[in-house]
Amino acid sequence: MTEHYLGVTDVAERLGIVKSAVSAYKLPEPDVMIGKTRGWSVETIDEWNRNRPGRGVGGGRPRKHPKTGE
């Protein structure tokens, strides 16, 4: 069975941001490295995104769920 990992472009799509904005985030350690290319499991990125602090007082605006928009 082949493992599937998210690259930087995939992470940006999953977070709903542009690829160039990914560099502003302190992403978790990659689950895999292929040469100099980082890869993360969906679970790693989703867990990191759920637990990262929001901006400003009160934790920032609530995030929309990526699939439902709620």
C-alpha positions as CSV (number, residue, x, y, z in Angstrom):
1,M,0.0,0.0,0.0
2,T,1.3,3.4,-0.9
3,E,1.5,6.1,1.7
4,H,0.2,9.6,0.7
5,Y,1.9,12.7,2.1
6,L,1.0,16.4,1.6
7,G,3.6,18.7,0.1
8,V,3.6,22.5,0.7
9,T,1.1,23.1,-2.1
10,D,-1.2,20.5,-0.7
11,V,-0.9,21.9,2.8
12,A,-1.8,25.4,1.5
13,E,-4.9,24.0,-0.2
14,R,-5.9,22.1,2.9
15,L,-5.6,25.3,5.0
16,G,-7.3,27.5,2.4
17,I,-4.3,29.8,1.9
18,V,-2.1,30.6,-1.0
19,K,1.2,28.6,-1.3
20,S,3.3,31.6,-0.7
21,A,1.7,32.2,2.7
22,V,2.8,28.8,4.0
23,S,6.2,30.2,4.8
24,A,4.7,32.5,7.4
25,Y,3.5,29.4,9.4
26,K,5.6,27.4,11.7
27,L,4.6,24.0,10.4
28,P,5.2,20.8,12.4
29,E,8.3,18.7,11.7
30,P,7.6,16.8,8.5
31,D,6.7,13.1,8.7
32,V,8.9,12.3,5.7
33,M,11.7,13.8,3.7
34,I,12.3,12.9,0.1
35,G,15.6,14.7,-0.8
36,K,14.9,18.2,0.4
37,T,11.1,17.9,-0.1
38,R,9.0,17.8,3.1
39,G,5.9,15.7,3.4
40,W,3.2,15.6,6.1
41,S,0.4,13.2,6.7
42,V,-3.2,14.6,6.6
43,E,-3.5,13.6,10.3
44,T,-0.3,15.6,11.2
45,I,-1.5,18.8,9.5
46,D,-5.1,18.5,10.8
47,E,-3.9,18.0,14.4
48,W,-1.4,20.9,14.1
49,N,-4.1,23.2,12.6
50,R,-6.6,22.3,15.3
51,N,-4.1,23.1,18.1
52,R,-2.3,26.1,16.7
53,P,-3.0,29.4,18.5
54,G,-5.1,32.1,16.9
55,R,-3.9,35.7,16.5
56,G,-4.6,38.5,18.9
57,V,-6.6,38.6,22.1
58,G,-9.2,35.9,22.4
59,G,-7.5,33.5,19.9
60,G,-8.7,35.3,16.7
61,R,-11.7,34.5,14.6
62,P,-13.1,30.9,14.6
63,R,-11.9,28.9,11.7
64,K,-14.2,27.5,9.1
65,H,-14.3,23.7,8.7
66,P,-12.5,23.0,5.4
67,K,-15.2,20.7,4.0
68,T,-18.4,22.3,5.2
69,G,-17.5,26.0,5.4
70,E,-19.0,26.2,8.9
